[in-house]
Amino acid sequence: MHDREDQSPRLKIGSLFSGYGGLDLAVEHVFDAETVWFSELNEPVARVFSRHWPGVPNLGDITAINRHEVEPVDILIGGFPCQDVSTVGKRAGLAPGTRSGLWAHMAEAIDALQPEWVVIENVRGLLSSPATRPPAEGDHRDLRNPGDATPDDATLRELEPDPWHLGDNAARPLRAHGAVLGDLADLRLDARWIGLPASLVGAPHHRLRIFILAHRTLPYPARDRLHAGRRDARTGASQARDDRAIAPDHRLRAPRTAWLTEQEARVGDAVVADRRTVQRWGRYADAITRWEHITGRPAPAPALLNDADGPRPAPAFVEWLMGLPTGWVTDTGELTTNQQITALGNGVLPLQASTALCSLIGTTRREA
């Protein structure tokens, strides 16, 4: 590994709902940044993260963090819990008291820390699950909704008008995705989003995920004047360099994410399954061959065999499906088999996230 040609400090990342660090890997790779603290409540998974980011403090429970004592960061990232917005869950939505309702704490962290960039990842259900909020103080519902409306109008009043509108009343049901975008707008962040299936980057599974990239609508100097109380707290934060969100091509990547560069270079290569692969995987042979080529390693055995319980997914195979380096989760010795499967299932596929972020940054630059 050679010294970096540009010795200016890397952008700093604060990580919420960190899991095994899949989103961190993508953001570090795309922004040439470094994670300086993380927040993960699950202790075994947090130990996996600490193994790969030694010395980086875990702030623990997001609801208990004193955000005004946290080290300022340039980029705040997180994939808040998806259980209540997932299409396979109970669809409780983005609401107070739900796991997915922890988004409100991430929004508070954005408000307190004032990062230049925010990166959010979540499941496809974010687009269709509801979001409910308590009525805002001074929100006179009767004045907004006159009583002479027809029954059909009264019914329609309770719904978000269409997928492109956020609604005009904080107590009125919204889609979860619309609520998140509305909160980001209230926080003076300009947001772009994309839904990207993992199969688009060559993975042998669909796994569509929503990625949101938001950035300040005001430059640092104006923001410092508006938030004078936090100016001193930002003295240690690195500054944007030449308005570049992505590292220049000549800048060498950190060893932790160098393998992502290799994966990116292989996406789109033409590959053909050989006879042995076809015999082993059948109709999945082409998909398996493509991902083996992109990840640079053969697929592990897909299942663990147990006479009592029958076959179960092999954590090493799921780890490979996520495009992670060998042993990223499975070689830590900290998680049981079930914990490994849960951690991997809740995690982010780094190549998918980095591809989404590059696309969103390109859109942001073209519209600037």
Secondary structure, DSSP 8 states (H G I E B T S, - for coil): ----S--S--EEEEEES-TTSHHHHHHHHHHTEEEEEEE---HHHHHHHHHHSTT--B---GGG--GGGS---SEEEE----TTTSTTS----B-TTSSGGGHHHHHHHHHHH--SEEEEEEEGGGGTSEE-----TT--HHHHS-TT--HHHHHHHTS-SSTT---S-TTS-EEHHHHHHHHHHHTTEEEEEEEE-GGGGT-SS---EEEEEEEESS-HHHHHHHTGGGTGGGTTS---STT-SS--TTS---GGGHHHHHHHHHTT------HHHHHHHGGGHHHHHHHHHHHTS----SEE--TTT--EE-HHHHHHHTT--TTTTTTSS-S-HHHHHHHHHHS--HHHHHHHHHHHHHHHHHH-
